[in-house]
């Protein structure tokens, strides 16, 4: 069990934690969320003992092992597989000692412990983890020095997962993963046998891989049951209650003050006025919740072109004359929202570069509309920003004739305010740098916007704002992302990059997720024999229709009962006294019950709709 008691910690006089407390039982999977700069990463460093508390305590079992991802695996001649195997220091130490030990008792102890930690299957487990994170068997035997920093970060992640610490601390682990790696990690964490605390802005990951949310706000920690969506509902209810109580108190205060103002100096009412003054003095102010800062992206809208804006006919693309993708026959219209799916190394980035004009086709035809403007965002472009220049300097280079006020307005449209506009890029956060790169990519109002992992370093609010901006955008969008929530909100077409081809994927994202996790095999679309006459549907009997009607009534009654239960739970959660810190466990219990009722309601409504559809079909 991890226990945080009355934690207080400040950086340069700025308090990050004041009386923060939380208890995380063994085996819990917890998502740690909070605004950028709130102190999430600092909390990890305090748990690991890298920083000294101002006061309070952080405690966990004496022999518990704490693990986190190193900043980067150093470049070395050691193979990826051996690097991951070495991450389990206990196993590595025991294996080395087993080679030299001579005392029979010690040899027996070593062998027993090696069996306890399943040391003999270690190589297979390490290989499985590396494979899940995108490394082929051949790559696992290659030295770390053959891989870039981003790939070595995956090796570091593989190492800590292999070591299986009792408390696993992960800070934005999906930032260096593609969609396939992120989905594999999600599944792995859900099955992880020990405690996990995860800092992430990936809404899908926070919904499926964790069972609790630890919210850092106003220098305090609050633990909520359920994933991110359950947390968001509970927070919205709390804010509504807080706002209602603040409004009620304001009305009460105004009423008392009005009496005091009217009768304070009237002898016959002086005593009552003084009593009301004391009531006003004793009244503990209830602050209305602060309005959450509205995060926005403002994309300039392009003019309309005749379709298609891009057409490929038998095209091939690759490097040094060797094709990576072939027989590309596709078209893109200006209203398309296309997500590129495919395992790492299949050619998603290569295809994106072809569309963006960064790579020439090797053969075939590629036709583009006249006056076509293309915007391209890739993560490496964030790294190529001029660190010693300000965002304003970057815009001046692109728009030297524009007035400074207009340049500042452009920056503000991407959430970069007056302070950030003249701050050196090297001092900006990762999210602010990503915003600047997105602004530069869309500056010319492109008809086709290609986004390769745009959400790295963006918080949840920024990701929601990005999805809204893309849905309002009148240009075409090609999207590569590990954020399933963003893909589901934006994409209306799916293209699969696989086996040297790019083809439309006819199923949905959930089916693709199941396929990647090995729980489903996509069914081939059956070829329809046009000459065959379809069989006339068999008409339902009277008894079958009556049974379906009874099922509909039964489902309807279930929905009504759940609605009543949900209403009672809402009343319970609306009780301000429930949010007393001393009643935290009780509050968590009621929030969990409400989340369960919500899930039950969703299932009941789905069953009701299915029953209605069956009845409608039968009565036709």
Buried (B, 14 or more C-beta within 10 A) or exposed (E): EBEBBEBBBEEEEEEBBBBBBBBBEEEBBBBBBBBBEBBBBBBBBBBBEEBEBEEBEBEBEEEBBBBBBBEBBEBEEBBBBBBBBBBBEEBBEBBEEBEEBEEEEEEEBBBEBBEEBEBEEBBEBBBBBBBBBBBEEEBBEBBBEEBEEBBBBBBBBBBBBBBBBBBBBBBBBBBBBBBBBBBBBBBBBEEBEBBBBBBBBBBBBBBBBBBBBBBBEEBBBBBBBBBBBBBBBBBEBBBBBBBBBBEEBEEEBEEBEEBBEEBBEEEEBEEBBEEBBEBEEEEEEBEBEEEEEEBBBBBBEBEEBEBBBBBBEEBBBBEEEEBBBBBBBBEBBBEBBBBBBBBBBBBBBBBBBBBBEBBEBBEBEBEBBEEBBBBBBBBEBBEEBEEEBBBBBBBBEEEEEEEEEEBBEBBBBBBBEEEBBEBEBEEBEBBBBBBBBBBBBBBEBBBBBBBBBBBBBBBBBBBBBBBBBBEEBBBBBBBBBBBBBBBBBBBEBBBBBBEBBBBEBEBEBEBBBBBBBEEBEEEEEEEEEEEEEEEEEEEBEEEEBEBBBEBBEEBBEBBEEBEEBBEEBBEBBBEEEBBEEEBBEEBBEBBBBBBBBBEBBEEBBEBBEEBBEBBEEBEE
